[in-house]
């Protein structure tokens, strides 16, 4: 009989991180069934709540990035808030934080104190540069991670300035590593005999996460003495691979890696002569004569409308795609059939389109998350479970503790 639940059901995560990278780790775990509680300061103040676009006073990024989470507010800097936090943490499997290195220690919430209350607690510390090293206390954002890792050095036109994309990719990549790290730590902890299970501290540097993506670049420089740099959208390691504009203004990404695919591309272009041209005999030759080869593909695409070009490429089994906008993706029939987008119920903005949980587990129904919580929206229920009655909660609200 197939299981109905998702893999992380039963796991409880307390997310006290801000902005995007570390909270994204918790959100991804929530997509896989974890019960995630978002902790904010009373009154909010998370930068993600003010990032554009803001509709009717509500930040869309917050609504989608923190989907599926319950929301509480608590000021752990206050003595009573710290006491409440230590009671709260006893019932969680994972704590996610991204304060500058040493911040929780200064608040009296060092690892020894946390583990004294909950030895099984896994603590993910996601910072820009890690818990050690000369940059440990530096502030960091996605573009800093992208620049320092060398990623931005690859992005842009040849001879032009480095560029960042219009999305915080460095945060998203770090969040992926964070979710993977949480799952790995849970697997390790839960494999231990029950009475001996101990949580671990995870030191995740967002800049190192970006470095890890750029797998061969260090060895490439070490052996060849030259750092890979910007080539626009043209790949410098395989050819042809670029974006090409059609007659009606669409852009197509075409990748003809491998001699067999290149031969089929030549047939699609009705240019069989290119396949036998010694300049294009193999990948190494095609890279050496890239400008001449790309000129032929540019000319072919420019003479056709997008529909004509895509029909020819599809007929010859060439890997390609139109460069899609969000509008294109939402209307794509493949995504529609697979349910690649879901709807997040939201009390302020109405139903919000969002990507479905990834990956899928065959035969099981994925969680159906709501949008990100309002600040402290679940205070009453969660603090009542700790034994705080309505009068006690009201006093804590007046004093700015919750």
C-alpha positions as CSV (number, residue, x, y, z in Angstrom):
1,X,0.0,0.0,0.0
2,X,1.4,3.4,-1.0
3,X,2.0,6.0,1.8
4,X,-0.2,9.0,1.7
5,X,2.0,11.5,3.7
6,X,4.9,13.5,2.5
7,X,8.5,12.7,3.8
8,X,8.9,15.4,6.4
9,X,5.4,15.1,8.0
10,X,5.8,15.2,11.8
11,X,9.0,17.3,11.6
12,X,8.6,20.7,13.4
13,X,10.7,23.7,12.3
14,X,10.9,27.0,14.0
15,X,12.0,29.6,11.5
16,X,13.3,32.8,13.2
17,X,15.3,33.9,10.1
18,X,14.7,37.1,8.1
19,X,14.5,38.0,4.4
20,X,14.9,35.1,2.0
21,X,17.7,32.5,2.0
22,X,17.2,30.8,5.4
23,X,13.4,31.2,5.4
24,X,13.4,29.6,1.9
25,X,15.1,26.5,3.5
26,X,12.2,26.2,5.9
27,X,9.6,26.8,3.2
28,X,11.1,24.0,1.1
29,X,10.9,21.7,4.1
30,X,7.2,22.8,4.5
31,X,6.6,21.8,0.9
32,X,7.7,18.3,1.8
33,X,5.3,18.1,4.8
34,X,7.2,19.7,7.7
35,X,5.2,21.8,10.2
36,X,6.9,25.3,10.0
37,X,6.3,28.1,12.5
38,X,7.5,31.6,11.5
39,X,8.8,33.7,14.4
40,X,9.0,37.5,13.9
41,X,9.5,40.4,16.2
42,X,6.3,42.0,17.5
43,X,5.2,44.5,14.8
44,X,7.0,42.7,12.0
45,X,9.9,44.6,10.4
46,X,11.3,41.8,8.3
47,X,12.8,43.5,5.2
48,X,11.0,41.0,2.9
49,X,7.7,42.6,4.0
50,X,8.7,45.8,2.1
51,X,10.4,44.4,-1.0
52,X,8.6,45.3,-4.3
53,X,6.1,44.6,-5.5
54,X,3.8,45.7,-2.8
55,X,0.0,45.5,-3.6
56,X,-2.5,47.3,-1.3
57,X,0.1,47.4,1.4
58,X,1.0,43.7,1.2
59,X,4.4,42.4,-0.2
60,X,3.9,39.6,-2.7
61,X,7.4,38.2,-2.0
62,X,6.5,37.7,1.7
63,X,3.2,36.0,0.8
64,X,4.8,33.5,-1.5
65,X,8.3,32.9,0.1
66,X,6.8,32.1,3.5
67,X,3.9,30.0,2.2
68,X,2.5,27.2,4.4
69,X,3.9,28.6,7.7
70,X,2.1,29.5,10.9
71,X,3.1,32.9,12.4
72,X,4.0,34.0,15.9
73,X,5.7,37.1,17.3
74,X,8.2,37.1,20.1
75,X,11.1,39.4,21.1
76,X,13.8,37.0,22.3
77,X,16.0,40.0,23.3
78,X,13.7,40.6,26.3
79,X,14.3,38.4,29.4
80,X,10.7,37.1,29.4
81,X,10.9,36.6,25.6
82,X,14.0,34.5,26.0
83,X,12.3,32.4,28.7
84,X,9.3,31.8,26.4
85,X,11.6,30.9,23.5
86,X,13.4,28.3,25.5
87,X,10.1,26.7,26.5
88,X,8.9,26.9,22.9
89,X,12.0,25.2,21.4
90,X,11.5,22.1,23.5
91,X,8.9,20.9,21.1
92,X,10.8,21.5,17.8
93,X,13.1,19.4,15.7
94,X,14.9,22.2,13.8
95,X,15.7,25.9,14.5
96,X,16.5,28.1,11.4
97,X,18.3,31.4,12.0
98,X,20.4,33.8,9.9
99,X,21.5,36.5,12.4
100,X,25.1,37.7,12.2
101,X,27.5,35.3,13.7
102,X,27.4,35.5,17.5
103,X,24.1,37.3,17.8
104,X,22.1,34.5,19.4
105,X,25.0,33.9,21.8
106,X,24.8,37.6,23.0
107,X,21.1,37.1,23.6
108,X,21.8,34.1,25.9
109,X,20.6,31.6,23.2
110,X,24.0,29.9,22.5
111,X,24.1,26.3,21.3
112,X,24.8,24.8,24.7
113,X,21.7,26.6,26.2
114,X,19.5,25.4,23.3
115,X,20.7,21.9,23.6
116,X,20.3,21.9,27.4
117,X,16.6,22.5,26.7
118,X,16.3,20.2,23.7
119,X,19.3,17.9,22.9
120,X,17.6,16.7,19.7
121,X,17.4,20.2,18.2
122,X,19.1,20.7,14.8
123,X,20.2,24.3,14.4
124,X,20.7,25.7,10.9
125,X,22.8,28.8,10.9
126,X,22.7,30.3,7.4
127,X,24.9,33.4,7.1
128,X,26.7,35.2,4.3
129,X,30.2,33.9,5.1
130,X,29.9,31.2,7.8
131,X,30.5,31.1,11.5
132,X,34.3,31.4,11.3
133,X,36.9,33.4,9.3
134,X,37.7,37.1,9.0
135,X,34.4,37.9,7.2
136,X,32.1,36.0,9.6
137,X,30.5,39.1,11.0
138,X,30.0,40.9,7.7
139,X,26.5,41.6,6.4
140,X,25.6,40.0,3.2
141,X,22.9,39.8,0.5
142,X,22.4,37.7,-2.6
143,X,24.3,40.0,-4.9
144,X,27.3,39.9,-2.5
145,X,27.3,36.1,-2.6
146,X,27.0,36.1,-6.4
147,X,29.9,38.6,-6.7
148,X,32.3,37.1,-4.2
149,X,31.8,33.5,-5.4
150,X,32.8,34.4,-9.0
151,X,29.2,33.9,-10.3
152,X,28.7,37.5,-11.4
153,X,32.1,37.4,-13.2
154,X,30.5,34.9,-15.6
155,X,27.4,37.0,-16.3
156,X,27.2,39.7,-18.9
157,X,28.5,40.3,-22.4
158,X,32.1,39.8,-23.4
159,X,34.0,43.0,-22.7
160,X,31.1,44.5,-20.8
161,X,30.5,44.9,-17.0
162,X,29.5,42.0,-14.8
163,X,25.8,41.7,-14.3
164,X,23.3,40.4,-11.7
165,X,20.0,39.0,-12.7
166,X,16.7,40.7,-11.6
167,X,16.2,38.0,-8.9
168,X,18.2,37.1,-5.7
169,X,19.6,33.9,-7.1
170,X,22.3,33.7,-4.3
171,X,19.5,33.5,-1.7
172,X,17.6,30.8,-3.5
173,X,20.7,28.7,-4.0
174,X,21.6,29.0,-0.3
175,X,18.0,28.1,0.6
176,X,18.3,24.9,-1.4
177,X,21.5,23.9,0.4
178,X,19.8,24.7,3.7
179,X,16.8,22.4,3.0
180,X,19.2,19.7,1.9
181,X,21.2,20.2,5.0
182,X,18.2,19.9,7.3
183,X,17.0,16.7,5.6
184,X,20.6,15.2,5.9
185,X,20.8,16.2,9.6
186,X,17.3,14.7,10.3
187,X,18.3,11.5,8.6
188,X,21.5,11.2,10.7
189,X,19.8,12.1,14.0
190,X,16.8,9.8,13.4
191,X,19.1,6.8,12.6
192,X,20.5,7.0,16.1
193,X,18.8,5.0,19.0
194,X,16.0,7.0,20.3
195,X,17.5,7.8,23.7
196,X,20.8,8.8,22.1
197,X,19.5,11.2,19.4
198,X,21.4,14.5,19.4
199,X,20.9,17.4,17.1
200,X,23.8,19.2,15.3
201,X,24.7,22.7,14.4
202,X,24.8,23.4,10.6
203,X,27.2,26.1,9.5
204,X,26.0,27.1,6.0
205,X,27.7,30.0,4.2
206,X,25.6,31.4,1.3
207,X,28.8,32.4,-0.5
208,X,30.2,28.9,-0.2
209,X,26.9,27.6,-1.6
210,X,27.4,29.7,-4.7
211,X,31.0,28.5,-4.9
212,X,29.8,24.9,-4.8
213,X,27.7,25.5,-7.9
214,X,30.7,26.6,-9.9
215,X,32.2,23.1,-9.8
216,X,35.1,23.0,-12.3
217,X,36.1,26.6,-12.3
218,X,38.9,26.4,-9.6
219,X,40.5,23.4,-11.2
220,X,40.1,25.0,-14.6
221,X,42.0,28.1,-13.5
222,X,44.6,26.0,-11.6
223,X,45.5,23.9,-14.6
224,X,45.0,26.5,-17.4
225,X,45.9,29.8,-15.7
226,X,42.9,31.6,-17.0
227,X,39.6,32.3,-15.2
228,X,36.5,31.7,-17.2
229,X,34.7,35.0,-17.9
230,X,31.7,36.6,-19.6
231,X,30.5,35.4,-23.0
232,X,26.9,36.8,-23.0
233,X,24.4,33.9,-23.5
234,X,26.9,32.0,-25.6
235,X,28.4,29.0,-23.8
236,X,32.2,28.8,-23.9
237,X,32.3,25.1,-23.2
238,X,30.0,23.7,-25.9
239,X,28.8,24.8,-29.3
240,X,26.4,25.8,-30.5
241,X,24.5,27.0,-27.4
242,X,23.1,30.5,-27.5
243,X,19.9,32.6,-27.7
244,X,18.7,33.6,-31.1
245,X,16.1,36.1,-32.2
246,X,13.3,35.1,-34.6
247,X,11.7,37.4,-37.2
248,X,8.7,38.2,-35.0
249,X,10.9,39.2,-32.0
250,X,10.9,36.1,-29.9
251,X,14.1,34.6,-28.4
252,X,14.9,31.0,-28.6
253,X,17.5,29.1,-26.6
254,X,19.1,26.4,-28.7
255,X,21.6,23.8,-27.4
256,X,23.1,21.4,-29.9
257,X,25.7,19.8,-27.7
258,X,27.1,16.6,-29.3
259,X,27.9,15.8,-32.9
260,X,24.6,13.9,-33.5
261,X,22.5,16.8,-32.3
262,X,24.5,19.3,-34.3
263,X,23.9,17.2,-37.4
264,X,20.2,17.2,-36.8
265,X,20.3,21.0,-36.3
266,X,22.0,21.4,-39.7
267,X,19.2,19.3,-41.2
268,X,16.6,21.5,-39.5
269,X,18.2,24.6,-41.0
270,X,18.5,22.9,-44.4
271,X,22.2,23.4,-44.2
272,X,23.6,19.8,-44.3
273,X,26.9,21.3,-45.6
274,X,27.6,22.7,-42.2
275,X,27.7,19.2,-40.7
276,X,30.6,18.3,-43.0
277,X,32.4,21.5,-42.7
278,X,35.8,20.7,-41.0
279,X,35.5,23.9,-39.0
280,X,32.5,22.3,-37.2
281,X,33.6,18.7,-37.1
282,X,33.5,18.3,-33.4
283,X,32.8,20.3,-30.3
284,X,36.4,21.6,-29.9
285,X,36.4,22.8,-33.5
286,X,33.0,24.4,-33.2
287,X,34.1,26.3,-30.1
288,X,37.2,27.6,-32.0
289,X,35.0,28.8,-34.9
290,X,32.0,29.8,-32.8
291,X,31.5,33.2,-34.3
292,X,31.2,31.8,-37.8
293,X,28.9,29.1,-36.7
294,X,26.7,31.3,-34.6
295,X,26.3,33.7,-37.6
296,X,24.7,31.0,-39.6
297,X,22.2,30.2,-36.8
298,X,21.4,33.8,-36.2
299,X,20.7,34.3,-39.9
300,X,18.4,31.2,-40.0
301,X,16.4,32.2,-37.0
302,X,16.0,35.8,-38.2
303,X,14.4,34.7,-41.4
304,X,11.6,32.7,-39.6
305,X,8.8,33.5,-37.2
306,X,9.0,31.8,-33.8
307,X,6.4,29.2,-34.8
308,X,8.3,28.2,-37.9
309,X,11.6,27.9,-36.1
310,X,10.2,25.9,-33.2
311,X,8.4,23.6,-35.6
312,X,11.6,22.8,-37.4
313,X,13.6,22.3,-34.2
314,X,11.0,20.1,-32.7
315,X,10.7,18.0,-35.9
316,X,14.4,17.3,-35.7
317,X,14.5,16.6,-32.0
318,X,16.7,19.6,-31.1
319,X,16.8,20.7,-27.4
320,X,15.3,24.2,-27.5
321,X,12.9,26.5,-25.7
322,X,11.4,29.9,-26.2
323,X,12.8,32.2,-23.6
324,X,9.6,32.5,-21.5
325,X,8.2,35.2,-19.3
326,X,6.2,34.4,-16.2
327,X,3.1,35.0,-18.4
328,X,4.4,32.4,-20.8
329,X,5.1,29.9,-18.1
330,X,1.6,30.3,-16.5
331,X,0.0,29.6,-19.9
332,X,2.3,26.6,-20.9
333,X,0.2,23.5,-21.6
334,X,2.8,21.2,-20.2
335,X,2.9,23.0,-16.9
336,X,-0.9,23.1,-16.9
337,X,-1.3,19.4,-17.4
338,X,1.3,18.6,-14.6
339,X,-0.1,21.2,-12.2
340,X,3.3,22.9,-12.0
341,X,1.6,26.0,-10.5
342,X,-0.7,25.9,-7.5
343,X,-2.9,28.5,-5.9
344,X,-2.1,29.9,-2.5
345,X,-5.3,31.1,-0.6
346,X,-4.6,34.6,0.8
347,X,-7.0,36.7,2.9
348,X,-5.6,40.0,1.6
349,X,-4.8,39.6,-2.1
350,X,-7.0,36.7,-3.0
351,X,-5.7,33.5,-4.7
352,X,-2.0,33.8,-5.6
353,X,-0.3,31.7,-8.3
354,X,2.9,30.0,-7.1
355,X,5.1,27.1,-8.1
356,X,4.1,23.6,-6.9
357,X,6.2,21.7,-4.4
358,X,9.2,20.1,-6.0
359,X,9.9,17.2,-6.3
360,X,6.8,15.0,-6.5
361,X,6.5,11.7,-4.6
362,X,4.5,9.3,-6.8
363,X,1.2,8.2,-5.4
364,X,1.1,10.9,-2.7
365,X,-0.7,14.1,-2.4
366,X,1.6,17.1,-1.9
367,X,0.7,19.7,0.9
368,X,-1.6,22.5,-0.2
369,X,0.0,25.6,1.5
370,X,-1.6,28.9,2.2
371,X,0.2,32.2,1.7
372,X,2.7,33.6,4.2
373,X,1.3,34.5,7.7
374,X,0.5,37.8,9.1
375,X,2.8,38.8,12.0
376,X,1.7,36.8,15.1
377,X,-1.4,35.5,13.5
378,X,-1.2,32.2,15.4
379,X,0.0,33.6,18.7
380,X,-3.2,32.7,20.7
381,X,-3.2,29.1,19.7
382,X,0.6,28.4,20.0
383,X,1.1,30.3,23.3
384,X,-2.0,28.7,24.8
385,X,-0.4,25.3,24.1
386,X,2.5,26.6,26.3
387,X,0.0,27.2,29.1
388,X,-0.5,31.0,28.7
389,X,-4.1,32.2,29.1
390,X,-5.6,35.2,27.4
391,X,-4.8,37.6,30.2
392,X,-1.1,36.5,30.3
393,X,-0.9,36.9,26.5
394,X,-2.5,40.4,26.6
395,X,0.0,41.5,29.2
396,X,2.9,40.2,27.1
397,X,1.5,42.1,24.1
398,X,1.3,45.3,26.0
399,X,4.9,44.9,27.1
400,X,6.1,44.2,23.6
401,X,7.2,40.6,24.4
402,X,4.9,39.0,21.9
